[in-house]
Amino acid sequence: MSRVAALCVALGGAFGTLLRFGANLWCAQRLGSVWPYATLLVNLIGCFALALLSRVLGERLWLGVPASWIVGTGILGGFTTYSSFNLELLQMLQRGDALRALAYGAATLLGCLSAGALGLWSAARLGF
């Protein structure tokens, strides 16, 4: 990977991380912290966006770098988070809140699969 590619991915990741931080603040202020809303939201958005953009961007280059690296690995990689989902789910189980953990796990799995399918469908409807 070239220096330009590494820089593009790193800048994309920094931008995605800032978006994630903003989503955390927004969800905490509006929805509270009883449920991991922000993690679910960013993962749903990320699954939709990655599926859509993988079709829309295709093999396009930005600054000589594949757009998929900048957007997928960089921005969406910094924005979404499986590790937070995993930790939050494990913490629910440790607290003995198995029903909430099951609901969160199912909402994430089914929601993200649905969001990805919707992203692919949207790309096809846009002609990609």
C-alpha positions in Angstrom: 0.0 0.0 0.0 1.3 3.4 -0.9 1.8 6.3 1.5 -1.1 8.1 -0.3 -3.4 5.1 0.2 -2.4 4.8 3.8 -3.0 8.5 4.4 -6.4 8.3 2.7 -7.6 5.4 4.7 -6.3 6.9 8.0 -8.0 10.2 7.3 -11.2 8.3 6.4 -10.9 6.4 9.7 -10.5 9.6 11.6 -13.6 11.0 10.0 -15.6 7.9 10.7 -14.5 7.9 14.3 -15.7 11.5 14.7 -19.0 10.5 13.2 -19.2 7.6 15.7 -18.5 9.9 18.6 -21.2 12.2 17.4 -23.6 9.4 17.1 -22.8 8.4 20.7 -23.5 11.9 22.0 -26.6 12.3 19.9 -28.1 9.0 21.1 -27.2 9.5 24.8 -28.8 13.0 24.8 -32.0 11.9 23.0 -32.5 8.3 23.9 -30.6 7.7 27.1 -28.1 4.9 27.9 -30.4 2.1 29.0 -29.9 0.4 25.6 -26.8 0.6 23.4 -28.7 2.7 20.8 -25.6 4.3 19.3 -23.8 1.0 18.6 -26.9 -0.5 17.0 -27.5 2.7 15.0 -24.0 3.0 13.6 -23.8 -0.7 12.7 -27.2 -0.5 10.9 -26.1 2.6 9.0 -22.7 1.1 8.3 -24.1 -2.2 6.9 -26.5 -0.3 4.6 -23.9 2.2 3.5 -21.1 -0.4 2.8 -23.5 -2.6 0.8 -24.8 0.4 -1.2 -21.4 2.0 -1.7 -19.7 -1.2 -2.7 -21.9 -1.2 -5.8 -22.0 2.5 -6.4 -18.3 3.1 -6.0 -17.2 0.0 -7.8 -13.6 0.3 -8.9 -13.4 4.1 -8.8 -10.2 5.7 -7.7 -9.8 8.8 -5.6 -6.4 10.3 -5.6 -5.2 7.0 -7.1 -6.6 5.0 -4.2 -9.6 2.7 -4.5 -12.6 4.5 -3.1 -13.6 1.3 -1.3 -10.5 1.6 0.9 -11.2 5.2 1.8 -15.0 4.8 2.4 -15.2 1.1 3.5 -12.0 0.5 5.4 -11.5 4.1 6.5 -14.7 6.0 7.1 -17.1 3.1 7.7 -14.4 1.1 9.5 -14.0 4.0 12.0 -17.7 4.5 12.2 -19.0 1.0 12.9 -17.9 -1.3 15.7 -18.3 -4.9 16.3 -16.1 -4.8 19.4 -18.5 -2.4 21.2 -21.5 -4.6 20.2 -19.6 -7.6 21.6 -18.7 -6.0 24.9 -22.2 -4.5 25.5 -23.8 -7.9 24.8 -21.4 -9.6 27.2 -22.0 -7.0 29.9 -25.8 -7.6 29.6 -25.2 -11.3 30.0 -22.9 -10.8 33.1 -25.6 -8.6 34.7 -28.1 -11.5 34.2 -30.1 -9.6 31.6 -30.4 -12.4 29.2 -33.6 -11.2 27.6 -32.2 -7.8 26.8 -29.0 -9.4 25.5 -31.0 -11.7 23.2 -33.1 -8.8 21.9 -30.0 -6.7 21.3 -28.2 -9.6 19.6 -31.2 -10.4 17.4 -31.8 -6.7 16.5 -28.2 -6.3 15.5 -27.9 -9.5 13.5 -31.3 -9.2 11.7 -31.2 -5.5 11.4 -27.7 -5.4 9.9 -28.5 -8.2 7.5 -31.6 -6.3 6.5 -29.8 -3.0 6.2 -27.1 -4.6 4.0 -29.8 -6.2 1.8 -31.6 -2.8 1.6 -28.2 -1.2 0.6 -27.7 -3.7 -2.3 -31.4 -3.3 -3.4 -31.0 0.5 -3.3 -27.8 0.3 -5.5 -29.6 -1.9 -8.0 -32.6 0.6 -8.1 -30.1 3.4 -8.8 -28.7 1.4 -11.7 -25.5 0.0 -10.1 
